[in-house]
Amino acid sequence: MNYSETQIKDLFNIRKTCIEMLSDRGYEIPEIQQNVSYEDFRVMFNNKNIDLLINKGEKNENDVYIFYQFDDASFGKNDLKKLVDNVFKEIETNEVLIIIVLKDKPGSSIKKEIKLPKYHNTELFTRNHLKFNVSKHYLVPEHTPISNEEALKVLEKYNCTREQVPGILVEDPQVKYHGMKVGDMCRIVRTNKFNGYDIYYRIVRNE
């Protein structure tokens, strides 16, 4: 595929959003990865070397591998299986966060395959969802994942069960951005012109 300059710049911005996303999740990103200029990225792009590997360290419990679909060929179930198996083999562990950035929306076969336990640390995004950082838009309220301990305190405070807490879909852009899973709870802070802000809690659900 022949990429236009605009498309290459989009990929550069997508890479930047991925870095910010990992940083917001608490990962420690090496400065050399954070400070890649567009000119350097252009060289990486020309060499078809834009995938990103971040090794685990003091803050990073697991390695992180980000794969960008590069060409126009469709990405199907077999491509997903091959990619994940190759990453497991290369890093020598299956405890690795794999982020896959697809050119288009995934097909039904991929959506079904990725529900298997093997892919519990594999996340799918499309380029359109990562061209801009949705968490930094002024109209988007702050979403913060909370721990199980904090969630229990919330349930106790409001004298309710998890089933009674309103839901937020697992496909919600903020849920995906923060890497939340079904059953996780998040705190949402919305600005309020009368008293400053309101706090809400939501449970991640499939539907």
N, C-alpha and C positions, 0 to 999 in steps of 0.2 A: 504494500500500500504506500502511495506517495502522500506524505503528510504536508499540509500547508503550515505556514508559520503560525497561524492562529491555533491550529490543532496542537502543535508542539508546545506553544505557550499554555494551552489548556492542560496538557500533561504535566508541565512544570508546576502549575498551580495545584493540580491534583496531588502531586507529590508533596507539596508544601502543606496541604490540608491533612494528608496522612501523618506527616511529622507532628503537626499540632494535635491531631487526634490522639496519637500515642502519648505525647507529652501530657495532655489533659487526663489521660488514664493513669498517669504516674510513672510512665516509663522514662528512663534516663536516655536521652538521645545524644550521641557524640557530636561535638561541635562541628566536626568535619562534615557530618550529614546534615546538620541544621543550616549551615552557611553555604550550601551549594549555590553558586550564581547561575543565572540563566545561560551564560556562555559555557560554563562547565557542564551544565545539564545538556546543552546542545551537543557537546562532544559525546557525552554518555549516550544520548539518543542516537546519534549517528553510528555508534558502536553497538547499538541494541543492548545496552547494558544499564537499563533504568530500574531493574528490580532492586529491592533493598533488603539487606539482612542486618539486623541489629542483634548483637549477641547479649545473652543474659549477663547481669552484673549484680551489684549490690541492691539496686532498685528493681531490676528486671528479673522477675522470677523465671521467665522462659525466654528463649530466643524468639525473635519476630521475623517473619519473612513476608514481604509484600511483593506480589506478582501483578504485573500490568499486562493485560492482553494487548499484544503489539500489532498483530495483523488483522486482516479482514475475515479470516477463517472463523467459522462458528466454533464456539466453545461448548462442548457437550459433556455428558456424564463421564465418558471414557477419558476425556482430557482432564477433568477434575480429579479422577482417581489416579491417573498417571502423575499429575503435578504433585498431589499430596504425598504419594508414595516416594517420589523422587526427593522431596524436601525431607521427609522422615529419614531417608537413606543418607542424604548428604549431611544432615545435622546429627544423625545417629541417635535420634530420639523422636517419639511421637508427641512429646510435651512441648510443642512449639505453636505459637499463634501464627496462623497463616491468613493473611488478608489478600483476597483476590479482587482485583479491580477489572471488571468486564467492560467491554465496549458498549454492549447493549444489555437489556434485561435478561436474566437467566431463564432458560426454558424449563418446562415442567419436570423433565427428567433430572435436571440438576437440583431443582428444589426438593424433589423426593429423595435423591441420593444424599444430600447434605444433612438430612435429618438423622442419618445413621450415627451411632456412637463414635465411630472413627473420626468424624468431622466436628467433634464437640468444641474444638478450638479453631475452626475454620470459618471465616466470615466472608460474605459476598457483598460487594458494592458495585455500582455502575459509575462510569465516569461522570455522568450528569449530577449524581448525588455528591460528588467530591470536588466539583469545580470551584465551589465556594464553601467556606466553613459555616454551616448552618448554626452552630452554637454561638457564633459571634455576631449574628444579625440582631439589630436592636429591637426587632419585633418578637424575637424568640425568647421566652422566659428561661431563666437558668434551671437546668436539670442536673441534679447531682445524685449518683447512685449512693445508697447507704448500706451499711453492713447489716448482717442478720441481727446482731445485737441491738443496733439502733432501731431496726424494724420492729423488734419485739417491744421496745420501749414505746414506739408509736402506737402499736396495737393496745398496749396497756393504758396509755394516756387517753385514748379515745374509746376504750372499752369495746373493741370490735375484733372480728376475726379477719384473716387475710382475704377470705371470700367477700367480705363486706367492703373492702377497700376498692375504690374505682380502678378500672384497668387502663393500661396504655399498651397499644399493640407492639408486638416484638419487631414489626417492620417500621415503626415510627423512626424518622430520621435521627432524633435525639437518642433513642434507645440504641440504635445501631452505632451511632457515633461513640457512645460511651461503652459499647461492648456488653450491654446488659443482656441477661438471659431470662427466659420465662421463669417467673417466680420471684425475681429480684424486685426490690422496692426502690423508688426514687423520690427525691424531694424536689418540688417545683416551686420556684419563687417568682411570683408575678408582681410587678409594680402596681401600686394603687395610689391614685392622686389624693385620697382622703387620709390614709394612715401610713403611707410609704410603701408597704408591700403586704402580700398575702402568701401564705405557705400552704401547699397542697401535697398530698402523697398519692402515689399511684403504684399499682402492682403490674409488672409486665406480664401480658397474656397473649396467647395465640390468636384469640378472637374475642 
